[in-house]
């Protein structure tokens, strides 16, 4: 299975350009990606597609294709990146993008995937629900982190999400300068349930592929030694009881 980053098909330089270039999941452009999956007999995680939405806006949509090119799942990004980055760009994703309204998991040959996109990473409750409530074994975080925020927080947050859920994390990332307004941090990572990095693209501006094997038994081994799912259940119950007093 191959995992692509956010904005894998197009990185616009303006809001109007993003909307203009958007299209639907049944368009000729998207059928070409489906053909890539089918022709190579490979599942694909397409980490952020500009799906045409209502009212002149788009959805930032993460799509999973199977090895026949069929759409198995799609997730529309919930948390939109509206920030003024210190010494960096002002980015208002909501000016072009509609938020999604549901979390998505899907079974794949490598395990049960929990789908997210980029800025979702800063909201740990997303990944807790994907893993503890919906059974995700692998958390996917396709991204286009800015250089400043990526340098400060990218690896720390990804490893934290893996550790606190005892899940694998696969984070394919855009890298380098896209245009005069935008540069992404890169450093794609694959992280195991103990928080160890098992796949990495070291150079933030390089195009490349990070490769790792997924061993779902490793999740069970770690959980047997530190059963945080059981402890989490007990803790939530105690908190609920405490709030009643």
C-alpha positions, 0 to 999 in steps of 0.5 A: 500500500502506498500513502500520498500526502495532502494536496497530492494532486495540486498545490494552489497559490491562491484561494481562487486557483484552488476552487477553480482546479477542484473537481469531483471524485467521479471526474476524469482526473480522479479516474486516472488515480483509480487507474493507477491503483488498478494497473499496479494492483496496489491500494492507495491512500490519497491524502488530500484531494480538492473535492468540489463542494457547495457554494463555490468551496471545496472539501479537503478529502482523503480517499482510500482506493483498493487494488481494483481502483475502487473507492473504499473510504473518503474522509473530509478534513474536519479541522481547518487551518486558519492561522497567522504563522509567526514569521510565516504565511497567513493561511485561511483554509476556511476561505476555500474549504468546507469542513467535514462532519464525521470520522472514518476508518476503513479496513485495508491489507495492512490493517484498519486505517484511521483517516485524518489530514494535517491540522487534525494532528493537533487534536488528540481526541480525534485519534483517541476516538479513531483508535479506542472507539472505532478500532483503528490500528494505523493512524494516517496523517497526510500533511502539508505542514508549514516549515515553521510549525513543522520544524517545531512540532511535526515529529513530536506530535506524530510520536505522541499520537502513536504512543498515547494510542499504541497505534502505528502512524503513517504521515506522508508529507509535502516538502519544499517550496511550492511557490513564492507563498508556500513552503512545506516542512516535509520529513515524512514519517512512519512510527510504530506503537512504541513511538519509534520512528521506523521510516523517515525521509531525512531531507525535507526538500527531497522527493522520495519514498519511506518504507516500513513493514507493519506488524499488527502483533506488535500492537498487541504485545505493547498493549499486553505490557501496558494495557492503556485501553483498559486503564483508559476505561477505568479512568473515564469511569472514575472521572464520570463518578467524580463529576457527579459528586 
